[in-house]
Amino acid sequence: MIPNLLQRAVEAHRQNRLAEAETLYRDVLARDERQFDALNLLGTALFQQGRSMDAIPLLERALKERPGHAVVLLRLGAAQRALGDEKAAEKSYRQAIRAQGNLFEAHYNLGNLLDERGRREEAAACYRNALKIEPNNPYALINLGNLLHDADRLEEAHAMLARAVAADPRSIPARASLISAAQKMSLWTGWREHVAVLKALAAQQDFDAHPFQTLSIIDDPELQLRSARAASRKFPPAVASPSPPVGSKIRVAYVSADFHAHATAFLMAELFELHDRARFETIAISTGADDGSDMRKRLVAAFDHFIDARGMSDAAIAQRMRDMGVHIAVDLKGHTQHGRLGVFAHRPAPVQVAYLGFPCTSGADFIDYLIADETIIPPEEEKFYSEKIVRLPGCYQANDRKRAIADETPARAECGLPERGFVFCSFNHNYKLTPPMFEVWMRILQAVPGSVLWLYAGDNRCKDNLRREAEARGVDSVRLAFAGRLPLDQHLARHRLADLFLDGVPCNAHTTASDALWAGLPVLTVPGRSFTARVCASLVAAVGLPELIAPDLAAYERTAIALARDAGALAALRARLAAARDQAPLFDPDRLRRSLEAAYGEMIARWRAGLAPAAINPGPAR
């Protein structure tokens, strides 16, 4: 009788009739509670339905029948990980490896777990072990390639990702990762072909490219939404948290790995300091390093509570936030490196908000609101965002008026610039630069004799690639100058040597643009369709220079050339920008703070009234 029942259960399971399979497995266990296959497979079926809590006891019972069974340990680890018990999951995966060293999934799953916990070198070793078993597995190749990419081991990353594309030419994550690594090196061989294939694949299948990589490759908010949704599906379904106690203050928790000397902190520090303590209690949930910097010390002092959550699991962080009675949880990272969206999947607060760190939709049903403004998300594009949009007046980006600019301006020669000639600059990271944008810049240089283009470049390899690309487009490579990393005050000071900052698409200058404007350097931009392609237009509009927002690339090119030829027009722009520093919305963090707090208040009022999230337009701050 049991063999027949078990066979029917297995067949139903194989055909994904999971409810029927569950009933049959339970019938088997009613006859023999120690039947190993029924315990193992019922636990597996429950896990596949998202019922990890129910699956774990069955898998543990199966292990009592066959101690050290590698496949059961593998499934147990997956269920434990789904519930946020990373320590137990790691133990189960390691036991599976000891039991059966050639089990690819155990090495691979352990690598994924360690990668998510920031233990990158250990994760890389796991992926390498997995690839010894399945050398052409595209998933392991992609994950190892991305780890190498994040570690700036770009040649190795590029080679690994090229192997992934060769192993699975239809893999969207493989191709997007390869393009991203190539852009970071400015290695553009085959770039157009890869992007064309990526777009063609997107029309045929799930667009599961990494959301952050998508931003700098394709200016398409619909594809960016699909990418973000695919990434967000890996998180367990959010469960509503108990309501925090009603009190006189709204408790707002900001979650980030960047509470140290980082671009996000350089923008937001003063906003944190300015929050109205009579109405709001502020909490920092820091998941990143303590670098010992002055900025770290300043941020610790800026909040009512500063929680160092390094090493804590998503579930543990979420519970800590519940225990603190958080009303509004604000994610400052999204789908970026060291992001902790998994915390928000546990629903630590009744209102959850995305802001600043990831300039795109989260694609997650557990994020209620996205902070933006009228320029960044036009009404016709709102359908490509999973959140309800909060449109702050003026500009969404916080800016710190305490950012110091060094008094001393370096000599041109110190920065590799010629003594004479117009200086165009763009201090964006290399991954934002694409061949079509570079070609526009080269035409601008050709039209302005004696001009140079001053770029940020991480290393000599990138410089060599860009010089070669300039020569291929008929521009002498000596007309490219390169800027390295400097302390922020010195970096801001060197902007005085430039004449015009050139923004690009599909991924605009964000912090780099506001740095330039703060330092008094005009910024020319051309907005695209997506959030990340419209930020710079918002910044430029918020300092009152709308004529520097070109409607298209042809107009952008003409404007850059015209300004380089008209010293008077450029001087007038600089004078207006200098005057705007004391009154422009972009550089008024208290104005932004009041608008943001008004939005927070409306979010809480809707929640307390039992209303669903809705678009919010808080209007000008008073």
Summary of the structure (lengths in Angstrom):
residues: 622
radius of gyration: 26.6
end to end distance: 77.4
largest distance: 93.9
contacts: 2178
relative contact order: 0.07
helix: 54%
strand: 9%
